[in-house]
Amino acid sequence: MSREEFIGLVQQALDELPDEFREHVENVAVLVEDEPAQQAPSHNGRRRPRPLILGQFIGVPATRKSFFDFSTGPSHVILYQKNIEAVCSTDAEIREQVRLTLMHELGHYFGMDESQLWDV
């Protein structure tokens, strides 16, 4: 899938967010990259296998932000296109995985941890 098509799926997933979430998302950039940076070599010089990361939230969760905090720029969500494509067989699966990954990472923005996200 081309980058433009993938970004179109991301935009569609953002547009379809429920209003109760969308109106509370502030100053969050959504980026698309091919895959995460390589993991640093282990102590013996070999790379350890890394789990396939589909997305990542980087920033301060909205529940922990304070007026008194120094500005560190916008929080951001990164979706990793090649990794998402690697776990999907069809365009429909890619579309659904983009939606799920975006919702998962925005859950982190709202202060949810992994166990809370699995419950949802």
C-alpha positions as a printed Julia matrix, in Angstrom:
120×3 Matrix{Float64}:
   0.0     0.0    0.0
   1.33    3.45  -0.82
   2.09    5.94   1.94
  -0.69    8.22   0.64
  -3.27    5.41   0.83
  -2.1     4.51   4.34
  -2.32    8.14   5.49
  -5.82    8.23   4.01
  -6.76    5.29   6.28
  -5.29    7.11   9.27
  -7.28   10.25   8.42
 -10.44    8.18   8.04
  -9.84    6.56  11.44
  -9.35   10.01  13.0
 -12.53   11.31  11.36
 -14.48    8.34  12.71
 -13.39    8.8   16.33
 -16.39    9.17  18.61
 -17.14   12.82  19.4
 -16.62   12.26  23.13
 -12.97   11.36  22.41
 -12.29   13.75  19.55
 -13.33   16.84  21.5
 -10.82   15.99  24.27
  -7.8    15.34  22.05
  -5.67   18.48  22.05
  -2.24   19.16  20.63
  -1.53   15.58  19.51
   0.26   14.96  16.21
  -0.35   11.67  14.39
   2.66   10.53  12.37
   3.32    7.6   10.05
   6.74    5.95   9.84
   7.83    2.72   8.19
   9.01    1.01  11.38
  10.57    1.85  14.75
  14.29    2.59  15.03
  16.46   -0.48  15.5
  16.96   -1.77  19.02
  20.43   -1.24  20.47
  22.74   -4.29  20.39
  22.82   -6.48  23.47
  25.95   -6.9   25.6
  27.39   -9.57  23.27
  26.91   -7.44  20.16
  23.88   -9.33  18.85
  20.49   -7.77  18.46
  17.72   -9.26  20.52
  14.46  -10.08  18.76
  12.03   -7.24  19.16
   8.28   -7.63  19.29
   6.47   -6.09  16.34
   5.43   -2.61  17.44
   2.43   -1.29  15.53
   2.23    2.14  17.13
   3.57    4.28  19.91
   2.39    7.22  22.03
   5.13    9.68  22.91
   4.37   12.48  25.31
   2.68   13.3   28.56
  -0.77   11.74  29.06
  -3.55   14.32  29.3
  -4.29   13.1   32.85
  -0.77   14.06  33.97
  -0.4    17.42  32.24
  -0.15   20.48  34.42
  -0.3    24.17  33.7
   3.03   24.45  35.51
   4.85   21.93  33.3
   7.43   23.18  30.83
   6.25   22.86  27.26
   7.86   19.87  25.56
   5.98   20.28  22.31
   2.98   18.31  21.22
   2.46   14.72  22.23
   2.38   12.42  19.26
   1.2     9.06  18.1
   3.31    7.16  15.59
   1.81    4.4   13.46
   4.33    2.02  11.87
   3.08    1.25   8.38
   5.33   -1.71   7.5
   4.63   -3.45  10.81
   0.88   -2.97  10.48
   1.01   -4.3    6.91
   3.09   -7.27   8.11
   0.35   -8.48  10.47
  -2.47   -8.01   7.95
  -3.4    -9.94   4.8
  -5.93   -7.61   3.17
  -6.61   -3.91   2.82
  -9.69   -4.37   5.02
  -7.51   -5.86   7.78
  -5.05   -2.97   7.43
  -7.92   -0.48   7.75
  -9.16   -2.19  10.92
  -5.66   -2.5   12.41
  -5.0     1.2   11.79
  -8.23    2.01  13.63
  -7.42   -0.3   16.54
  -3.81    0.88  16.85
  -4.83    4.54  16.74
  -7.46    3.97  19.43
  -4.94    2.05  21.54
  -2.32    4.8   21.37
  -4.89    7.52  22.04
  -5.88    5.48  25.09
  -2.33    6.04  26.35
  -2.81    9.77  25.67
  -5.86    9.61  27.95
  -3.73    7.99  30.67
  -4.72    4.35  30.28
  -2.14    1.61  30.83
  -1.91   -1.67  28.91
  -4.17   -3.65  31.28
  -6.87   -0.97  31.12
  -6.65   -0.9   27.33
  -7.07   -4.69  27.14
 -10.18   -4.41  29.31
 -11.66   -1.85  26.92
